[in-house]
Amino acid sequence: MIPEPSRCEWAGTEPLMVAYHDDEWGVPTHDDAVLFELLTLEGAQAGLSWRTILNKRAGYRAAFAGFDPARVAEFTERDVERLLADAGIVRHRGKIESTINNAHRVRDVQDELGSFDSYVWSFVDGSPVVSASRELAALPSSTPQSTALSRDLKRRGFRFVGPTTVYAFMQAAGLADDHVVTCFRYAGA
């Protein structure tokens, strides 16, 4: 029997969490729709567990048009009401409305800079920031980069993008690689 690889403690043993850890978390992402999805999911997670959000991810993808910013930007108040009744997502008016607002803001960034990808990656000079932490407790909840990105997102009108949420987004999208050094996914391994 092949032994389980060493993972970041937060991944636990639940298959959905393990798959997310092994296949996605910390992997550099450059697709605007995926970046919009991750920003949305991290904002939705505020006050909830990440497990809850992962369990609702398929519902989010269906509810928010596969996270196509152009399509979500066309959502109306009627869509907000429809989404408030959708048990497949977190039914929080502020979070739903922020997703639609943020789709507009992603489109603004795309119009101004060509892509949301080039915008967010500019805050880490195009390369993931790799930590060398031995334990989860040593990881920060925000960094100067997440604070700067949060500040600029807010300036551009994005919502649910505080420095801690933005840092979680950066970890999810691979802008920050915070796999602990004992994890088989650690970049220095």
URMO-V961222 format. One line per field, one symbol per residue. ss: DSSP state (h for helix, s for strand, l for the rest). phi: phi as a letter, one per 40 degrees, with the letter a starting at -180 (. if undefined). psi: psi as a letter, one per 20 degrees, with the letter a starting at -180 (. if undefined). A space follows every 50 residues. Layout:
ss: ???
phi: ???
psi: ???
This chain:
ss: llllllllhhhlllhhhhhhhhhllllllllhhhhhhhhhhhhhhllllh hhhhhlhhhhhhhlhhhlhhhhllllhhhhhhhhllllllllhhhhhhhh hhhhhhhhhhhhhllhhhhhhhhhllllsslllllhhhlllllhhhhhhh hhhhhlllllllhhhhhhhhhhlllssllllllllllll
phi: .cccccbcdccgbcdcccccccbbcgcdbbcdccccdccccccccdgbcc ddcccbdccccccbfggcdccccccbcccdccccccccbccbdccccccc dcccccccccccbgacdccccccbfgbdcbcbccadcccccabdcccccd dcdcdcgcbfbcdccccccccccgcbbbcccccccdccc
psi: ppqpqprphhhbipggggggghigpipppjpghgggghgghhhhhoirqh ggghhjghgggghlljkohgghiiqahhhggghijoiiromogghghhgg ghgghggggghgihqhghghihikkiqqoprlqhqhhiqrirrhghgggg ghgghijqrllrhgghhhghggjjhpokpqhiqiiphi.
